[in-house]
Amino acid sequence: KRTLVVRFGKEKMCDFYLGVSILVGLTFIKMMLISGRMLPFLWVLSAIPVLLVLWNILLMWQGRYQDAKRLDLICRNTLFVNLLITMILTLQQTLHLSHLVR
């Protein structure tokens, strides 16, 4: 088994995960702010991945990744964050481009 967690250890990978999560959250917020005019439902929808990122950061910072059930929750949240950010940015760009074509 040659995963990053095995190679570098849980604590170092927790720090890495925290750093990447913060970077993803801030980058997503920046993308939403610079993307121009957005429909209100996209702003509401955008809160979901940001809150999931914050929840994961809190769980990781508390060391909850040591518990298997909490680690499953963190992994599930991460999957939802990835899917939601992709969906929201795709919707935003599609709506923005359709507005330009009119």
C-alpha positions as CSV (number, residue, x, y, z in Angstrom):
1,K,0.0,0.0,0.0
2,R,1.6,3.2,-1.1
3,T,-1.0,5.9,-0.4
4,L,0.0,9.4,0.8
5,V,-1.4,8.7,4.2
6,V,0.8,5.6,4.6
7,R,3.9,7.4,3.3
8,F,3.6,10.6,5.2
9,G,1.3,9.8,8.2
10,K,-2.1,10.8,9.3
11,E,-1.1,14.0,11.0
12,K,0.8,15.4,8.1
13,M,-1.9,14.5,5.7
14,C,-4.5,16.1,8.0
15,D,-2.5,19.4,7.8
16,F,-2.3,19.0,4.0
17,Y,-6.1,18.4,3.9
18,L,-6.8,21.4,6.0
19,G,-4.7,23.6,3.8
20,V,-6.2,22.4,0.6
21,S,-9.7,22.7,2.0
22,I,-9.2,26.3,3.0
23,L,-7.7,27.0,-0.4
24,V,-10.6,25.4,-2.2
25,G,-13.2,27.2,-0.1
26,L,-11.5,30.6,-0.6
27,T,-11.0,30.0,-4.3
28,F,-14.7,29.0,-4.7
29,I,-15.9,32.1,-2.9
30,K,-13.6,34.2,-5.1
31,M,-14.9,32.5,-8.3
32,M,-18.4,33.2,-7.2
33,L,-17.7,36.9,-6.5
34,I,-15.8,37.6,-9.8
35,S,-18.2,35.6,-12.0
36,G,-20.5,38.5,-12.4
37,R,-24.3,38.7,-12.0
38,M,-25.7,35.6,-10.5
39,L,-29.2,34.4,-9.7
40,P,-30.1,34.3,-6.0
41,F,-30.7,30.6,-6.0
42,L,-27.0,30.0,-7.0
43,W,-25.9,32.1,-4.0
44,V,-28.0,30.0,-1.7
45,L,-26.8,26.8,-3.3
46,S,-23.2,28.1,-3.0
47,A,-23.5,28.2,0.7
48,I,-23.8,24.4,0.9
49,P,-20.3,23.5,-0.2
50,V,-18.8,26.3,1.8
51,L,-20.5,25.1,4.9
52,L,-19.4,21.5,4.2
53,V,-15.8,22.7,3.8
54,L,-16.0,24.6,7.1
55,W,-17.5,21.5,8.8
56,N,-14.8,19.3,7.5
57,I,-12.1,21.8,8.6
58,L,-13.6,21.7,12.1
59,L,-13.8,17.9,12.2
60,M,-10.2,17.6,11.0
61,W,-8.9,20.3,13.3
62,Q,-10.5,18.4,16.2
63,G,-8.7,15.2,15.2
64,R,-12.0,13.4,14.4
65,Y,-10.4,11.7,11.4
66,Q,-9.1,9.2,13.9
67,D,-12.6,7.8,14.3
68,A,-13.7,5.6,11.4
69,K,-17.3,6.9,11.4
70,R,-16.2,10.5,11.4
71,L,-13.6,9.8,8.7
72,D,-16.4,8.4,6.5
73,L,-18.4,11.6,7.1
74,I,-15.5,13.7,6.2
75,C,-15.0,11.7,3.0
76,R,-18.7,11.9,2.1
77,N,-18.6,15.7,2.7
78,T,-15.6,16.0,0.5
79,L,-17.3,14.1,-2.3
80,F,-20.3,16.4,-2.0
81,V,-18.1,19.5,-2.0
82,N,-16.5,18.4,-5.2
83,L,-19.7,17.5,-6.9
84,L,-21.5,20.7,-5.7
85,I,-18.8,23.1,-6.7
86,T,-18.6,21.5,-10.2
87,M,-22.4,21.7,-10.6
88,I,-22.7,25.3,-9.3
89,L,-19.9,26.6,-11.5
90,T,-21.3,24.8,-14.5
91,L,-24.7,26.2,-13.9
92,Q,-23.3,29.7,-13.3
93,Q,-21.3,29.6,-16.6
94,T,-24.2,28.1,-18.6
95,L,-26.6,30.7,-17.3
96,H,-24.0,33.5,-17.9
97,L,-23.3,32.3,-21.5
98,S,-27.0,31.9,-22.3
99,H,-27.5,35.5,-21.1
100,L,-24.7,36.7,-23.4
101,V,-26.2,35.0,-26.4
102,R,-29.5,36.7,-26.1
